[in-house]
């Protein structure tokens, strides 16, 4: 399982990477939109986890670019910002799941496990 994690807070990024990395899960990280998009062009990802507010753009732009490139990864948004409660809006953003910060790591792992099983 290849995971792209885009999070501008270095401590949060490092903690989440350590939590998710395992023999069956490799995690590449980026601290901003531009670096995340660059990684999309260099690797194949099964899962994209992205903060919404990035220093040079948004997680929405990242997922939009992934979809434009034909990448059909599971996309999980993590943010302290409120998110539209309408399920149709969730799909319109390109994200399948939205998690509020502080993130419950078990919830992310569960979403990834469910995705890889199906």
Residue frames as a rotation matrix with the C-alpha (Angstrom) as fourth column:
UNK 1
0.587 0.810 0.000 0.00
0.810 -0.587 0.000 0.00
0.000 0.000 -1.000 0.00
UNK 2
-0.584 -0.750 0.311 1.44
0.765 -0.637 -0.099 3.34
0.272 0.179 0.945 -1.09
UNK 3
0.495 0.741 -0.453 0.22
0.856 -0.504 0.112 6.39
-0.146 -0.444 -0.884 0.85
UNK 4
-0.427 -0.508 0.748 0.78
0.527 -0.812 -0.251 10.06
0.735 0.287 0.614 0.06
UNK 5
0.313 0.441 -0.841 0.50
0.939 -0.279 0.203 12.26
-0.145 -0.853 -0.502 3.15
UNK 6
-0.351 -0.353 0.868 0.36
0.512 -0.848 -0.138 16.03
0.784 0.396 0.478 2.58
UNK 7
0.716 0.465 -0.521 0.42
0.679 -0.291 0.675 18.02
0.162 -0.836 -0.523 5.83
UNK 8
0.391 -0.577 0.717 2.11
0.036 -0.769 -0.639 21.36
0.920 0.276 -0.280 6.46
UNK 9
0.626 -0.183 0.758 2.59
-0.776 -0.250 0.580 20.85
0.084 -0.951 -0.298 10.20
UNK 10
-0.141 -0.821 -0.554 5.86
-0.679 0.487 -0.549 18.93
0.721 0.299 -0.625 10.48
UNK 11
-0.757 -0.138 0.638 5.06
-0.621 0.455 -0.638 17.38
-0.202 -0.880 -0.430 13.88
UNK 12
0.233 0.929 0.287 1.63
-0.633 0.369 -0.681 16.15
-0.739 -0.023 0.674 12.73
UNK 13
0.577 -0.079 -0.813 3.11
-0.759 0.315 -0.570 14.88
0.301 0.946 0.122 9.47
UNK 14
-0.464 -0.864 -0.195 5.90
-0.683 0.489 -0.542 12.97
0.564 -0.119 -0.818 11.24
UNK 15
-0.583 0.309 0.751 3.56
-0.605 0.452 -0.656 11.44
-0.542 -0.837 -0.077 13.84
UNK 16
0.520 0.853 -0.035 1.06
-0.629 0.355 -0.692 10.29
-0.578 0.382 0.721 11.25
UNK 17
0.319 -0.491 -0.811 3.81
-0.774 0.359 -0.522 8.89
0.547 0.794 -0.266 9.03
UNK 18
-0.735 -0.639 0.227 5.26
-0.640 0.543 -0.544 6.90
0.224 -0.545 -0.808 11.93
UNK 19
-0.272 0.718 0.640 1.84
-0.583 0.406 -0.704 5.59
-0.766 -0.565 0.308 12.86
UNK 20
0.675 0.678 -0.292 0.90
-0.610 0.289 -0.738 4.49
-0.416 0.676 0.608 9.34
UNK 21
0.040 -0.742 -0.670 4.25
-0.909 0.251 -0.332 3.08
0.414 0.622 -0.664 8.19
UNK 22
0.382 0.073 0.921 4.34
-0.529 0.835 0.153 -0.69
-0.758 -0.545 0.357 8.38
UNK 23
-0.579 -0.647 0.497 5.70
0.012 0.602 0.798 -3.60
-0.815 0.468 -0.341 6.34
UNK 24
-0.325 0.531 0.782 2.60
0.915 0.385 0.120 -3.39
-0.237 0.755 -0.612 4.12
UNK 25
0.788 0.607 0.104 2.24
0.615 -0.772 -0.159 0.42
-0.016 0.190 -0.982 4.11
UNK 26
-0.391 -0.919 0.048 4.83
0.916 -0.384 0.121 2.84
-0.092 0.091 0.992 2.72
UNK 27
0.660 0.661 -0.359 4.22
0.665 -0.735 -0.132 6.55
-0.351 -0.151 -0.924 3.35
UNK 28
-0.430 -0.688 0.584 5.62
0.835 -0.549 -0.031 9.41
0.342 0.475 0.811 1.24
UNK 29
0.246 0.518 -0.819 5.21
0.820 -0.562 -0.110 12.88
-0.518 -0.645 -0.563 2.70
UNK 30
-0.366 -0.283 0.886 4.96
0.674 -0.737 0.043 16.46
0.641 0.613 0.461 1.48
UNK 31
-0.534 0.085 -0.842 4.59
0.724 -0.468 -0.507 19.71
-0.437 -0.880 0.188 3.37
UNK 32
-0.389 0.429 -0.815 2.81
-0.388 -0.879 -0.277 21.71
-0.836 0.209 0.508 0.69
UNK 33
0.636 0.770 0.046 0.65
-0.218 0.236 -0.947 21.45
-0.740 0.592 0.318 -2.42
UNK 34
0.512 -0.485 -0.709 3.49
-0.853 -0.187 -0.488 21.80
0.104 0.854 -0.509 -4.94
UNK 35
-0.588 -0.778 0.221 5.51
-0.804 0.592 -0.056 18.98
-0.087 -0.210 -0.974 -3.34
UNK 36
-0.188 0.626 0.757 2.42
-0.203 0.729 -0.654 16.78
-0.961 -0.277 -0.010 -3.15
UNK 37
0.804 0.481 -0.349 1.66
-0.395 -0.007 -0.919 17.31
-0.444 0.877 0.184 -6.84
UNK 38
0.048 -0.881 -0.470 5.31
-0.982 0.044 -0.183 16.58
0.182 0.471 -0.863 -7.67
UNK 39
-0.674 -0.282 0.682 5.06
-0.515 0.842 -0.161 13.24
-0.529 -0.461 -0.713 -5.84
UNK 40
0.373 0.883 0.284 1.87
-0.260 0.393 -0.882 12.40
-0.891 0.255 0.376 -7.77
UNK 41
0.739 -0.118 -0.663 3.95
-0.673 -0.094 -0.734 12.53
0.024 0.989 -0.149 -10.93
UNK 42
-0.218 -0.960 -0.174 6.72
-0.904 0.266 -0.336 10.30
0.369 0.084 -0.926 -9.59
UNK 43
-0.970 -0.097 0.223 4.90
-0.197 0.850 -0.488 7.52
-0.142 -0.518 -0.844 -7.73
UNK 44
-0.301 0.910 -0.284 1.67
-0.059 0.280 0.958 5.54
0.952 0.305 -0.030 -7.79
UNK 45
-0.897 0.041 0.440 -0.48
-0.441 -0.147 -0.885 5.97
0.028 -0.988 0.150 -4.68
UNK 46
-0.577 0.721 -0.384 -3.31
0.583 0.693 0.424 3.85
0.572 0.021 -0.820 -3.32
UNK 47
0.434 0.653 -0.621 -4.25
0.901 -0.315 0.298 6.42
-0.001 -0.688 -0.725 -0.67
UNK 48
-0.446 -0.481 0.755 -3.94
0.367 -0.867 -0.336 10.21
0.816 0.127 0.563 -0.48
UNK 49
0.341 0.451 -0.825 -4.29
0.940 -0.190 0.284 11.85
-0.029 -0.872 -0.488 2.92
UNK 50
-0.488 -0.530 0.693 -4.24
0.613 -0.774 -0.160 15.63
0.622 0.347 0.702 2.82
UNK 51
-0.473 0.272 -0.838 -4.78
0.558 -0.643 -0.524 18.59
-0.682 -0.716 0.152 5.05
UNK 52
0.509 0.711 0.486 -7.20
0.849 -0.321 -0.420 21.05
-0.142 0.626 -0.767 3.50
UNK 53
0.985 -0.165 -0.059 -5.30
-0.168 -0.984 -0.050 24.27
-0.050 0.060 -0.997 4.27
UNK 54
0.388 -0.907 0.161 -1.80
0.903 0.409 0.129 24.14
-0.183 0.095 0.978 2.81
UNK 55
-0.064 -0.458 -0.887 0.65
0.376 -0.834 0.403 27.05
-0.924 -0.308 0.226 2.62
UNK 56
-0.815 -0.330 -0.476 0.48
-0.285 -0.487 0.826 27.25
-0.504 0.809 0.303 -1.18
UNK 57
-0.567 0.686 -0.455 -3.02
-0.536 0.112 0.836 25.97
0.625 0.719 0.305 -1.90
UNK 58
0.065 0.697 0.714 -5.55
-0.972 0.206 -0.113 23.43
-0.226 -0.687 0.691 -0.71
UNK 59
-0.655 -0.163 0.738 -6.03
-0.179 0.982 0.058 19.71
-0.735 -0.094 -0.672 -0.38
UNK 60
0.474 0.871 0.131 -8.97
0.045 0.125 -0.991 20.17
-0.879 0.476 0.021 -2.76
UNK 61
0.555 -0.352 -0.754 -6.53
-0.817 -0.402 -0.414 21.31
-0.157 0.845 -0.510 -5.47
UNK 62
-0.548 -0.800 0.246 -4.31
-0.758 0.599 0.259 18.28
-0.355 -0.044 -0.934 -4.77
UNK 63
-0.370 0.486 0.792 -7.15
0.169 0.873 -0.458 15.80
-0.914 -0.036 -0.405 -5.12
UNK 64
0.692 0.607 -0.392 -8.52
-0.227 -0.332 -0.916 17.62
-0.685 0.723 -0.092 -8.16
UNK 65
0.121 -0.750 -0.650 -5.12
-0.990 -0.139 -0.024 17.27
-0.073 0.647 -0.759 -9.83
UNK 66
-0.717 -0.340 0.609 -4.94
-0.382 0.922 0.065 13.59
-0.583 -0.187 -0.790 -8.86
UNK 67
0.131 0.863 0.488 -8.37
0.237 0.451 -0.861 12.97
-0.963 0.228 -0.145 -10.40
UNK 68
0.662 0.064 -0.747 -7.41
-0.608 -0.536 -0.585 14.97
-0.438 0.842 -0.316 -13.52
UNK 69
-0.314 -0.888 -0.335 -4.44
-0.949 0.278 0.151 12.63
-0.041 0.365 -0.930 -13.92
UNK 70
0.248 0.516 -0.820 -6.70
-0.563 0.766 0.311 9.59
0.788 0.385 0.481 -13.64
UNK 71
-0.832 -0.538 -0.134 -5.52
-0.164 0.470 -0.867 8.63
0.529 -0.700 -0.479 -10.16
UNK 72
0.176 0.980 -0.094 -8.30
-0.319 0.147 0.936 6.74
0.931 -0.134 0.338 -8.41
UNK 73
-0.740 -0.545 -0.395 -6.74
0.228 0.349 -0.909 6.55
0.633 -0.763 -0.134 -4.94
UNK 74
0.341 0.717 -0.608 -8.75
0.878 -0.012 0.478 6.58
0.335 -0.697 -0.634 -1.73
UNK 75
-0.443 -0.473 0.762 -8.68
0.230 -0.881 -0.413 10.25
0.866 -0.008 0.499 -0.64
UNK 76
0.297 0.440 -0.847 -8.98
0.928 0.076 0.365 11.26
0.225 -0.895 -0.386 3.00
UNK 77
0.090 -0.187 0.978 -9.18
0.023 -0.982 -0.190 14.91
0.996 0.039 -0.084 4.07
UNK 78
0.070 -0.071 -0.995 -7.93
0.990 0.126 0.061 15.94
0.121 -0.990 0.079 7.49
UNK 79
-0.442 -0.178 0.879 -8.63
0.273 -0.960 -0.057 19.44
0.854 0.215 0.473 8.73
UNK 80
-0.790 0.188 -0.584 -9.55
0.539 -0.240 -0.807 21.61
-0.292 -0.952 0.088 11.64
UNK 81
-0.836 0.490 -0.248 -11.97
-0.546 -0.789 0.282 23.46
-0.057 0.371 0.927 9.35
UNK 82
-0.104 0.874 0.474 -15.66
-0.261 0.436 -0.861 22.54
-0.960 -0.213 0.182 9.26
UNK 83
-0.980 -0.198 -0.009 -16.71
-0.080 0.356 0.931 20.54
-0.182 0.913 -0.365 6.23
UNK 84
-0.363 0.904 -0.224 -20.06
-0.886 -0.260 0.385 20.50
0.290 0.338 0.896 4.41
UNK 85
-0.479 0.234 0.846 -22.35
-0.498 0.721 -0.482 17.91
-0.723 -0.652 -0.229 5.97
UNK 86
0.607 0.730 -0.314 -24.06
-0.655 0.237 -0.717 17.15
-0.449 0.642 0.622 2.66
UNK 87
0.216 -0.529 0.821 -22.68
0.171 0.848 0.501 13.83
-0.961 0.032 0.274 1.38
UNK 88
0.759 0.087 0.646 -22.99
0.645 0.039 -0.763 14.95
-0.091 0.995 -0.026 -2.24
UNK 89
0.869 -0.482 0.112 -20.65
-0.458 -0.870 -0.183 17.83
0.185 0.108 -0.977 -1.51
UNK 90
0.348 -0.762 0.546 -18.11
-0.414 0.398 0.819 15.41
-0.841 -0.511 -0.177 -0.04
UNK 91
0.312 -0.185 0.932 -18.01
0.682 0.727 -0.084 13.53
-0.662 0.661 0.353 -3.35
UNK 92
0.930 0.097 0.355 -17.75
0.332 -0.637 -0.696 16.79
0.159 0.765 -0.625 -5.29
UNK 93
0.697 -0.715 0.043 -14.49
-0.651 -0.607 0.456 17.62
-0.300 -0.346 -0.889 -3.54
UNK 94
0.265 -0.602 -0.753 -12.86
-0.576 0.528 -0.625 14.37
0.773 0.599 -0.207 -4.65
UNK 95
-0.749 -0.493 0.443 -12.44
-0.635 0.342 -0.693 13.15
0.191 -0.800 -0.569 -1.07
UNK 96
-0.189 0.680 -0.708 -14.26
0.069 0.728 0.682 10.03
0.980 0.080 -0.185 0.03
UNK 97
0.381 0.242 -0.892 -13.71
0.867 0.242 0.436 10.74
0.321 -0.940 -0.118 3.73
UNK 98
0.084 -0.305 0.949 -13.25
-0.152 -0.945 -0.291 13.77
0.985 -0.120 -0.126 5.92
UNK 99
0.270 -0.081 -0.960 -11.71
0.874 0.438 0.209 13.63
0.404 -0.895 0.189 9.40
UNK 100
0.821 0.049 0.569 -11.56
-0.138 -0.949 0.282 16.50
0.554 -0.310 -0.773 11.85
UNK 101
-0.324 -0.936 -0.137 -8.36
0.201 0.074 -0.977 17.33
0.924 -0.344 0.164 13.69
UNK 102
-0.297 -0.931 0.211 -7.15
-0.881 0.352 0.315 16.14
-0.367 -0.093 -0.925 16.05
UNK 103
0.092 0.269 -0.959 -7.09
-0.779 0.619 0.099 12.99
0.621 0.738 0.266 13.94
UNK 104
0.453 0.064 0.889 -7.81
-0.638 0.720 0.274 9.63
-0.623 -0.691 0.367 15.48
UNK 105
-0.437 -0.775 -0.456 -5.09
-0.875 0.250 0.414 7.50
-0.207 0.580 -0.788 13.95
UNK 106
-0.688 0.234 0.687 -7.12
0.083 0.966 -0.245 4.33
-0.721 -0.111 -0.684 14.38
UNK 107
0.404 0.904 -0.136 -9.84
0.014 -0.155 -0.988 5.83
-0.914 0.398 -0.075 12.19
UNK 108
0.275 -0.388 -0.880 -7.40
-0.926 -0.353 -0.134 6.51
-0.259 0.851 -0.456 9.34
UNK 109
-0.781 -0.613 0.119 -5.93
-0.573 0.779 0.254 3.02
-0.249 0.130 -0.960 9.58
UNK 110
-0.315 0.763 0.564 -9.44
0.194 0.634 -0.749 1.54
-0.929 -0.126 -0.348 9.56
UNK 111
0.608 0.544 -0.579 -10.35
-0.396 -0.424 -0.814 3.48
-0.688 0.724 -0.043 6.39
UNK 112
-0.115 -0.741 -0.661 -7.17
-0.992 0.050 0.116 2.30
-0.053 0.669 -0.741 4.67
UNK 113
-0.831 -0.181 0.526 -7.71
-0.261 0.962 -0.082 -1.30
-0.491 -0.206 -0.847 5.75
UNK 114
0.111 0.961 0.253 -11.32
0.102 0.242 -0.965 -1.25
-0.989 0.133 -0.071 4.54
UNK 115
0.531 0.048 -0.846 -10.20
-0.733 -0.475 -0.487 0.20
-0.425 0.879 -0.217 1.20
UNK 116
-0.444 -0.809 -0.385 -7.51
-0.896 0.398 0.197 -2.41
-0.006 0.432 -0.902 0.64
UNK 117
-0.690 0.261 0.675 -9.88
-0.049 0.914 -0.403 -5.25
-0.722 -0.312 -0.618 1.56
UNK 118
0.329 0.942 0.067 -12.53
0.107 0.034 -0.994 -4.13
-0.938 0.334 -0.089 -0.96
